[in-house]
């Protein structure tokens, strides 16, 4: 079966990095890293448009003393093992790096990757991790205000000779960022989060790409709210590509799917989990994606809970993505 869409959808995929305990079955940090690299390289070989990492230090749902590879060093290394696939975070935690430093990191990675950075940024939420690493955990309105200022600073440092910025949360005086990113006018800005009053307003003001929603109904509702914010700020909502991240778990047949059982991180039974996520046979997952496309979503960044196995990622690339290309 083949599905038609006004916009060719983007298909990215997360690589394993340990945050969700997916590398725990592998002994030794070096072996875990090698397994992660193998999946990243395979994603490029399979034709995915982009490769993504989380920006976290502690495992979820609680720290478990299990390896988690840091996002920016991971992407820098992977940039040297790949040549085409685009590289991003879904999404960076704004609080973890000063915006001036973040501009420098992103521009450097864009250069060393040959212009392949997709910059994902969000306000942050994992309070346990903030406390563990000694970061202050401001109230939500402050974190979102900091997010807005960071996006303004980073975009300025990417594009201006130098940046002086006098904000409520950040102040910079003649900040230089050289080399500039290769991409013109700058790398795409992805803003993650569906906070309806504040976060989606920042999306309307600054994002090239949004990422929100966990179900079709939620996606539709939040898109309408984003459209309202865009009208308020005088921007065409169609300029912003809408994407979603969800778990994807695929087996060739219904019998194999049932035999595999639920891989839900929250322990949901299979029937509940498959309603919420992209779980099913290739045709079933393709049908779910088609419904999101009809609702205006045009980018899919799934997480594969059967890592380090590559069964899902291979089935997604060979039996699902071709239906939309």
N, C-alpha and C positions, 0 to 999 in steps of 0.2 A: 504494500500500500504506500502511496505517496501523498503527502499533505502539502497544500499550497499556502503561502503567506505573502503578504505585501513586502515584508522585509526578511531577508535571509537570516535565520536565527544564528546567534553565536552559541557555540558549545565549548565551554571550558570544563575543567575538572580539577578537584583538589588532589594534591599529591599527599601521601602519608608523611607525617612528620612527628607523630607520637602523641599529639594533644588528646586524642580520643582513645588512647591506649592501644592503638592499632598495631604498634610495633612490639608489644609486650611479649609476644610469642617467640621473638628472635633474641638469641643470646648475644650480648656484647654490643657496645655502642657503635663500633665500626661496622659490624654486620647490619645493624639497624639502618645506619646511614646508606650503606650500599644497596639495601633493599629499597629505600626511598628513592635513590637516584635511578634505579632500574625502572621504577614505575614512572618517574618523570620523563625519562627518555622514551619509554614505550608510549606515553601519552602523545608525544610529538610524532612518533612513527605512525600512530593510529589516526592522526589527522585532527586532533582536537585543536581548537583555535587558541586556547589559553590554558595556563597552568596556574594554580592558586595555592596559597598557604594561609593558615590562620596566624594571627599575631597574639600568641599566648605563651606563657612560661610554665605554668602549672597544668597538670592533667585535669580533666573534668571526669566525673562531677566533683572530685576532691583531689588534692595533690597526692600522688601515689608513688613518688620517688622513681618514676618511669621516665625515660628520655623524652624530651620535647625539643626539637631543633628550632633555634631562633629564626624568625622569618626572613629578615633582610640578609643575613649571612647565607641562609639556605638559598634564597633567590640568586644571590651573587654567584654562588657555586654552580647552581643549575644553569645560569646564563652561559657558562663556559662548557656545558655538556650538551647544549641544544643550540639550534641556529634559527628556527622559524617561530616556534610557539611563543605566544606572548606571556608575560609574567606579571602576576599581581597578588595582592593580599585581599582577602575577603573577611574582614577589612582590618586595616591597621588601627590600633588603639591610639587615639590622639594624645592621651596623657603620658604615654611612655617615652616620647621623644620631643624635645624642644622643636618648634616649627622651623627654626633656622637650620638646625641639624638635619631635620627631615627633608628639607629642600635639597641639602647637600647630598644626602644618601640617595634620594630618588633620581637626582640629575646624574650622579655617578653611575648608578645602575643602568640608567637609560643609555649612557654612552657605552659602557662595557658590554651591554647586551645587544648593541646595534640598533637601539631605538625600539625596544619591545616592552617597555614598562606600561602597565595599567595601574594607576595609583588609586588604591582603595583606602578610604579613611572613614572612621566612625568615632562616636563620642566616648566609647568605652562603657563596660558594664560589669566586669568580673571583679567584684569587690574583694573577694578572698585573695585574688592575685595582686591587686593594688596593695593590700596590707602586707602581703608576703614580701613584696619587693620595695616597700617603703615609700610608695606613692600616696599622696593625699587623694582622697576620694570625694570630690566636691558633689554638691547636689546636682540633679539632672540639668537644671536650667543653666548652671555654670559650665558643666561639661559641654553642653551644646554651644554655648557662647564661645568657649575655647575652640571648639571644632570650627566654627565659622571663621574666627580670626586666623586659625592655622591655614585654612584653605586660601584665604586672602593673602597671607604672607608667602606661602609656598608658590602660588601662581605668580606673585610679584617677583620673587627671587628667581624663578625660572625664566622670566621674560624681560626683566629690567636690569640695567647696568648695576645698580645697587638699590637696596631697600631700606628705607627708614619707616618705622611703623610704630604708632603710638596708640595701642589698644587698651582695653580694660584689663585684659589678661596677659598680654605679651607686648613688650617694647623692644624694638631693634633699632640700632643706629648704624646706617651705612653698611648693612650686611651685604657681603659679596657671595655670589654663587657661581663659581667657574670650575669646571666647564658647565655650560648650559646643556639642558637635555637636547638630544638629537631631534626629537619629534617637534614639529611645528604646527600650531603655535606653542603647544606644550603637550605632555602626555595626557591621555584621558583621565578625568577625575571621576572616580566612582565613590559615591557616598552611600554607606550602608546604614540601614535603620529605618523603622517605620513610625517613629514618634510623630503623631499627627499634627500637633500644634507647632512644634519647634523644629524637629529634625527634617521633616518634609519641606518646611519653609527654606531651610538651608539648601536642600536638594534643588528646590525651584530656583534659587538664586545662583547656585554655583556648580551643580553637577552636570557632567556630560552623560553619566550613567547612574541610575539608581539601582538599589538592590533591597527589596522588601517583600514581606508576605511569606506565609508558610502554607497557606491553602488558597484555592482558587477564589473563594468568597472574600478572604482577607485581601488578596491581591487586588481584586476589583474595587473593593471599598477604599483602599489606600490610594489607588490610582486616581479615583475621583477627588480625593482630598488633595493630592499633588496637583491635579489639574486646577483646582480652586486657588492654590497658592501661586501657581504659575500665572493665572489671570491677574492676581493681586500685584505681582511684581512685574507684569508686562512681558512675560516670556511665553513663547509657544511651547506647550507641553510636549509636542511631538519631537522637539529638539533633544529631549532626554530619552535615551534608550532605557527601557525598563527590563530588569532582570530578576531572577529568583534563584536562591540557593536552597537545595533540598537534598535529603538522602535519596540515593538511587540504588536499587538492588534488583538485579535482573537474573532470571534463570530461563533457560530455553523453553521449558514446558511448565504447565501448572503443577504437575506432579513433583517436579524438581523444586519448585518454589515452596510447596507445602512441606516437602521433606527437609528443606533447609531451615524453615521456621523463621521466626522474627529475629532481626538483628537490631531492633530498636534500642537506642541508648537508654531510653526511659522505661524499658521493660514492657512495652505495649504488646499485646498479642498480635499475630500476623494480620488478622482481618482489620484491626484498628489501624495498625501501622501502614498497611498498603493503601488505606483511604487517604492518609495524610501525606504520604511521600510518593516518589516515583518508584513504586515497587510493583513488579509483575513480570509478565513475559514481554518480549520486545514489542509485540503489537499492542499490549495493554499500556505500556509506558509511552509508546508513540501516541496513542489516543489521548492520554493525559496531557502530553506536551501540546498537542493540537488545540486542546481547550484553552490552555494558557496563551497560545498564539492568538487565538480569536479574541481574547480579553486584552490584548495589547502588549503582552510580554514577548520580548524577542531575544532573550539571552538566558541560558541555563547553565548554572555552575554547580554541578552535583558533587556530593560527597559519597564515597563508596564504602559502606560499613563492613564489607568483606575483605578489606585490606588486611594483610599483604597479598592476598590472592588477587589476581587480575581478571577473574572471570567476568565480573560486572563491567569493568571498564572496557573490556574487549567486546562484550555483547552490545554495550551502548554505542561504541564506535562503529561496529560492523552491521548491526541489525536495527538500530534506532536512528542515528544521525543521517544515514543515506536517505531516509524517508523525507527529509526536509531540505535536501540539497539537490 
